[in-house]
Amino acid sequence: MKANTYQKLANRTLIDRPDFTITDEQTMIVWNAIGLAGEAGEVADLVKKQIFHQQGIDALKMKKELGDVLWYVAALCTEFGYTMEEVMQHNIDKLKARFPDGYAPERTTFREGDAS
């Protein structure tokens, strides 16, 4: 599935604002950002339990939680007027600038505009 297709399909489950009491754009951004943080926390907690509590890796649970993270990413992209593919490309461009020859520890603090 392409990222923009996912975003469009995920958007079907966004709150229909005219019928909802929260209509302020900033409130929706905060709501989705908190949701993203919560779901990312669930991913971290799952890893903690699987590794440190020795419960074993459950790839299906991980897939579910990563899907929830993705839903909130898609929602935030929509709130800001971005497509997911646009955000993905922007991130790749940033990574290419930071790590032109692939990962290198000495480039981890490099930021756009720094001397190469």
Secondary structure as UniProt FT lines:
FT   HELIX           3..10
FT   HELIX           11..13
FT   HELIX           17..19
FT   HELIX           25..51
FT   HELIX           59..80
FT   HELIX           84..98
FT   TURN            100..101
FT   HELIX           105..107
FT   TURN            108..109
FT   TURN            112..113
//
